[in-house]
Structure formats: C-alpha cells, structure tokens
C-alpha cells in the first residue's frame, strides 16, 4: 500500500526498531513503525486514518545510517545557518 496515493503527503522519516532512517520511495512500512509526514493538515488527517494516531515521539536520524560526507555537509549547513542568523 502506498500512503502517497491515499493522501498528498511526503514521508520524511521512518522509525523502525529504535532506528530512524530517511524515507525513500523504496521504503517498506512494517507494523509498529512510526513515520514523520509533511503536508497540509487535511491531508495529514487522511494519513492518520490510514496509519493511526499522531504521536510526539522523537525522530532523530540515526547518524550511522548515512555516509560521513553527508553528515559533514549537514553539520556545515547548520553552522552556516547559525552564522547567517547572527549577521542578519
């Protein structure tokens, strides 16, 4: 079942067995998984009907699932954002 066909949302992260991964078109949801979805409120409500209730559980990405170069790019981007905030 493809949640994107039932609601106009983007799944960004999936938490499975305490590990958080970026969602991809090839990702498979399993019973007990938690997803982070982004979209208009009405569309998120549709997704809730399909997948279950909303939760406030943390969805920190598992850094070991990503190459070191990507993690470095993310950290550099975050540092640049902080520098720009101070300048503006």
ABEGO torsion letter per residue (X at the ends): XBAAAABBBBBABBBBGGBBBBBBAABBBBBGBBBBBBEBAAAAAAAAAAAEBBBABBABBBAAABBAAAAAAAAAAAAAAAAAAAAX
